[in-house]
Amino acid sequence: MKKIYQIQLLLSIALFTGCDGETLEVVINTPSIQCGMCERNIEMGLSNVKGISASKVDLATKVTKVKYFKDRIDISKIEKEISNLGYQANDILADNIKYESLPACCKIGGMDKI
């Protein structure tokens, strides 16, 4: 009887933790990314944003795929978060102050100077 109760409790916990809302995936153009450090900066930065469950930057295609909970965050806020990291996100330009603080390799044309 105790085992049945434990199993029911575990199933209930799994059910409730799995009901966090619907997740969506969006592909955001990030044309200003230049190197592996850009990848890391965006992925690490987005990992700290509430409502984002995962992100993956593709340096070759210069896009960032973001999985998020639609009831917690929207695309415009995700774009703003990327901008606040110093990178362009779709039509949202990079925050100038953050962009200037990026390492040279992360700036447009910066890889040519290394």
N, C-alpha and C positions, 0 to 999 in steps of 0.2 A: 504494500500500500504506500509506503514511504517513497519507494522508487517511482511509482506512478505520479505521485505528487511532484517529485523533483523534475521528472520529464515534462509534465504539464507546465511547471514554472519556467523551465528553460525555453520551451516552445513559445510561451507567452512573451518572454523577454525578447526572443528573436523576432517575433512578429511585430512588437512595438518599436524596436530599434530599426527595423526594416521599413517602417512607414514614415520616413522623413520627408515625403513629398516626391513629386515627379522630378527626375533629373533630365536635363537636356544637354545636348552638345552643340557648340557653336564653333565655327572656324573664323578666326579674326586675322585679317591681314596685318602683319607686323613687318612692313617693308624696311624699317630702319635697323633691324637686327643685322649684326655683322659677324659674330663669332660665337664660339662655345660659351664664353662668359655671358653673352647676351641671353643665350638659352637658359643658363643656370640662374641668372638674375630674375628673369621672368617667371620661370617655374617655381623658384623659391619664394619670390614675392607673392605670387598668386596662391601658394600653399597656405599663406597666413590670412587669406581673405575668407571671412565667413560666407558660406553659401557656395563656395567653389570646392568641388570634390576632387578634381584632378585637372592637370594641364600638361600639355606636351608641345614644345616648340619644335618646328621642323625648319632647320636652318636652310636647307636646300630650296624649299619652296617659300620660305619667309612667311609662314603662317603659324598661328598658335591655336591648337584645339583645346577648348575648355569645356569640361563637364561641370554643370552647376545645378543647384536646386532652384527651380523657377519661382518658388514662393519665397525665396530668401534674397535673391539678387537678380538683376536683369543685365542685358547685353550692354546698355549704356554705362552702367556702373563698372562692368568688367573692363570696358574700353578705358574708362577713367582711371582704373587701377593700373592698367598697363602704361598709360600716359604718365601717371605719377611715379612710375619706375624709370622713366626717361626714354620711353620708346613710343613710336607712333602706333596707334591701334585703329585700323580702318581709316576713317577721315579725321580722327581725333589726333592732333599733333602732340608730340612729346612735350611734357612739362620742361620749359627751357632751363630752369635751375637744376632739375634732376639730370637732364641730358648733359649739361656742362660738367656735372660731377662724375659722369661715367668715365671709366678708363679710356685711353686713346683708342684701344682696339675695338671698343664698342661704338665709336662714333663713325659716321659715314665718311669713308675714305681713310679711316684710322688704321685699317689693316695694311694700307700701303706704306705707312710710316714706320712700321715695325721691321 
